[in-house]
Amino acid sequence: MQIVDAQIHIWSSGSPSQDHRPVPVVTAEEMIAGMDEAGVAAAIIHPPGWDPDCDAVAAEAVRRWPDRFAILGSFPAGDQGNKPRIATWLDQPGMLGLRWAPLHPAARTLFESGAMDWIWAEAEAHNVPVALLAGPVLGKFREVAERHPNLRLIIDHCGLVRLRQDEAAFEHLDELLALARLPNVAIKATGAPGYSTEPYPYRNLHDGLRRIFEAYGPRRFFWGTDITRMPCTWGQCITMFTEELPWLRDDLDWVMGQGIREWLNWR
């Protein structure tokens, strides 16, 4: 089994948002060391907006470790001047698709208002996958997914309510499960430990995760960490899935790496 982390961040400056490590720098070298220790073969970098040089930092990591890193990148989503970039977006070394996080009020308004709608048709036309932190905006996300059936979409962070924990994080679970009926929608089971106030192995999350897995299936349910804000080690993020969720046992190859590689065409 080859383990692929569906989401990490590295940065060279800035003030990390929310509950990420409150440090000015997290390097690719640190990630490689942690990945080697835990047995993670590869990881997908999501350049964080708090670092003005995040794109260059990610590109350098891919240049140095092309077999270990890839990128889900972005550009200012409110600027339609970026439209021509989508046609050649995947020509960039290591670039697998696009990703935005409509979590904060301004970003959420931009997404829900339709100001980003020009992106979806272009991404669909040029076969560029898109990941979204869609937990707070599932209604608008469904509209996008239904309107663009050939656009491969990923819901980040289990699709739960990003800044809530325990039962409150699963507030929109039924709506999330209903989205699984759309075959162009997949889900990243990233950041799961952060949704629980309980200690490892975070048993109060297991039933909800099982319901999500059963809805989306092993080829559309991708393990990952967002390790710089996890309350546990990389190894525990892995064993939570490989040892503590027995219903995943027959599908671990897909969940732990093969599925995300196939969805994003990362060969």
C-alpha positions in Angstrom: 0.0 0.0 0.0 1.4 3.4 -1.0 0.2 6.2 1.3 -0.5 9.6 -0.2 -1.5 12.5 1.9 -4.2 14.4 0.1 -3.4 17.8 1.8 -0.5 19.5 3.4 0.8 23.1 3.6 4.3 24.5 3.6 5.2 28.2 3.9 8.1 30.6 4.1 6.5 33.6 5.9 3.3 35.1 7.2 0.9 34.4 10.0 -0.8 31.0 9.8 -4.6 31.1 9.9 -6.8 29.5 12.6 -5.3 26.5 14.3 -2.3 25.8 12.1 1.1 25.8 13.8 1.9 29.3 14.9 5.3 29.4 13.3 6.7 31.6 10.5 8.1 28.8 8.4 7.3 25.2 7.6 9.7 23.7 5.0 9.4 21.0 2.5 12.4 19.4 4.2 10.4 19.2 7.4 7.5 17.5 5.5 9.9 15.0 3.9 11.3 14.1 7.3 7.9 13.6 8.8 6.6 11.7 5.8 9.6 9.3 5.9 9.2 8.7 9.6 5.4 7.9 9.2 5.7 6.0 5.9 4.0 8.5 3.7 5.1 8.1 0.1 3.8 11.4 -1.3 1.7 14.5 -0.5 -0.3 17.2 -2.3 0.7 20.7 -1.3 -2.0 23.3 -1.0 -0.2 26.7 -1.1 -1.6 28.8 1.9 -2.8 32.3 1.3 -1.0 33.8 4.3 2.4 33.4 2.5 2.8 35.8 -0.4 5.5 33.5 -1.8 3.5 30.3 -1.3 3.3 29.4 -5.0 7.0 29.6 -5.5 7.6 27.6 -2.3 5.4 24.8 -3.6 6.9 24.9 -7.1 10.4 24.6 -5.6 9.3 21.6 -3.5 8.0 19.9 -6.6 11.2 20.7 -8.5 13.4 19.1 -5.8 11.1 16.1 -5.0 8.9 15.5 -8.1 8.0 12.0 -6.9 7.0 13.1 -3.4 5.1 16.3 -4.0 2.3 17.7 -6.3 0.2 20.8 -6.0 -3.4 21.9 -6.0 -3.0 25.6 -6.7 -5.1 28.7 -7.1 -5.3 32.3 -8.4 -7.4 35.3 -7.4 -10.9 33.9 -8.0 -12.6 37.2 -8.4 -10.4 38.3 -11.3 -11.7 37.1 -14.6 -8.4 38.2 -16.2 -7.2 34.8 -15.0 -9.5 32.9 -17.3 -6.9 32.2 -20.0 -4.6 30.6 -17.4 -7.0 27.6 -16.9 -6.4 26.2 -20.3 -2.7 25.6 -19.5 -3.0 25.2 -15.8 -1.9 21.6 -15.7 1.1 22.3 -17.8 2.9 23.6 -14.7 5.3 21.0 -13.2 3.5 18.9 -10.5 0.2 20.8 -10.9 -2.9 18.6 -10.5 -5.7 21.1 -10.3 -7.3 24.1 -8.5 -8.3 24.6 -4.9 -10.1 27.3 -2.9 -11.4 27.6 0.6 -14.6 29.7 0.8 -14.5 29.8 4.6 -14.0 33.4 5.7 -16.9 35.8 5.0 -15.4 37.6 1.9 -14.3 34.3 0.3 -17.7 32.7 1.1 -19.6 35.6 -0.4 -17.4 35.5 -3.6 -18.3 31.8 -4.0 -22.0 31.9 -3.1 -22.7 35.1 -5.1 -21.7 33.4 -8.4 -18.7 35.6 -8.9 -16.6 32.5 -9.3 -19.0 30.8 -11.7 -16.8 31.6 -14.8 -14.2 29.2 -13.4 -16.2 26.1 -13.4 -17.0 26.0 -17.1 -13.4 26.7 -18.0 -12.1 24.0 -15.6 -14.6 21.5 -17.0 -13.7 22.3 -20.6 -10.0 21.8 -19.9 -10.3 18.8 -17.5 -8.9 20.6 -14.5 -10.1 19.1 -11.2 -11.2 21.5 -8.5 -11.1 21.1 -4.7 -13.2 23.3 -2.4 -13.5 23.6 1.3 -17.2 23.2 0.7 -18.5 22.2 4.2 -20.0 25.7 4.8 -21.4 26.1 1.3 -22.8 22.8 0.3 -25.9 24.3 -1.3 -24.0 26.4 -3.8 -21.5 23.5 -4.3 -24.4 21.2 -5.3 -25.4 23.8 -8.0 -21.9 23.8 -9.4 -21.6 20.0 -9.4 -25.0 19.5 -11.1 -24.4 22.2 -13.7 -21.0 20.8 -14.6 -21.2 17.0 -14.6 -17.9 16.5 -16.3 -16.0 18.7 -13.8 -14.2 16.5 -11.2 -14.8 18.1 -7.8 -13.4 17.3 -4.4 -14.9 18.4 -1.0 -12.2 19.1 1.5 -11.9 18.1 5.2 -14.6 15.4 5.3 -17.2 18.0 4.2 -17.9 18.8 7.8 -18.4 22.2 9.5 -14.8 23.3 9.5 -14.5 25.2 12.8 -16.8 23.0 14.9 -16.1 19.8 16.7 -17.8 16.6 17.8 -21.6 16.4 17.0 -21.7 20.0 15.9 -19.2 19.3 13.1 -21.7 16.9 11.5 -24.6 19.4 11.4 -25.0 19.1 7.6 -24.2 15.4 7.3 -27.4 14.5 5.4 -26.8 17.2 2.8 -23.2 16.0 2.4 -24.3 12.3 2.0 -26.8 13.3 -0.6 -24.1 14.9 -2.7 -22.5 11.5 -3.1 -25.2 10.6 -5.7 -23.3 12.9 -8.1 -20.5 10.8 -9.7 -18.3 13.8 -10.3 -18.0 14.6 -6.6 -15.4 13.0 -4.3 -14.3 13.8 -0.7 -11.0 14.3 1.1 -11.2 12.7 4.5 -8.5 15.2 5.6 -8.2 16.8 9.0 -10.5 14.3 10.7 -8.8 14.3 14.2 -9.3 18.0 14.4 -13.0 17.6 14.5 -13.0 15.8 17.9 -12.4 16.9 21.4 -11.8 13.3 22.5 -8.3 11.7 22.6 -6.9 9.3 19.9 -8.5 7.3 18.2 -11.3 9.9 18.2 -14.1 7.3 18.5 -16.9 9.9 18.4 -16.0 10.5 14.7 -16.0 6.9 13.6 -19.7 6.5 12.9 -19.9 9.7 10.9 -16.8 8.8 8.9 -18.3 5.4 8.1 -21.5 6.9 6.8 -19.5 9.2 4.5 -17.4 6.4 3.3 -20.4 4.2 2.6 -22.0 7.0 0.6 -18.9 7.9 -1.5 -17.2 4.5 -1.7 -13.5 3.7 -1.6 -12.7 5.4 -5.0 -14.1 8.8 -3.9 -13.0 8.9 -0.3 -9.3 10.1 0.2 -7.2 10.0 3.3 -5.1 13.0 4.3 -4.0 15.1 7.2 -3.6 18.9 6.9 -0.8 17.9 9.3 0.2 21.4 10.5 -3.1 21.7 12.4 -3.6 18.2 13.7 -3.7 17.4 17.4 -1.8 14.2 16.9 1.2 12.7 15.0 1.3 11.8 11.3 1.5 8.2 12.4 -1.7 8.4 14.4 -3.5 10.1 11.5 -2.5 7.0 9.5 -3.3 4.3 12.1 -6.7 6.0 12.9 -7.7 4.8 9.4 -5.6 1.7 8.9 -6.1 0.2 12.4 -9.1 1.8 14.1 -11.7 1.7 11.3 -12.1 -2.1 10.6 -14.7 -1.4 7.9 -12.0 0.2 5.8 -9.8 -2.9 5.9 -10.6 -4.2 2.4 -10.3 -0.8 0.7 -7.2 0.7 2.3 -5.2 0.8 -1.0 -7.8 3.1 -2.5 -8.5 5.2 0.5 -4.9 5.7 1.5 -3.5 6.7 -1.8 -4.7 5.0 -5.0 -8.0 6.9 -5.1 -6.6 10.4 -5.0 -3.9 9.5 -7.6 -6.6 8.3 -10.0 -9.0 11.2 -9.4 -6.3 13.7 -10.0 -4.4 11.8 -12.7 -1.2 11.8 -10.6 0.7 9.0 -12.2 
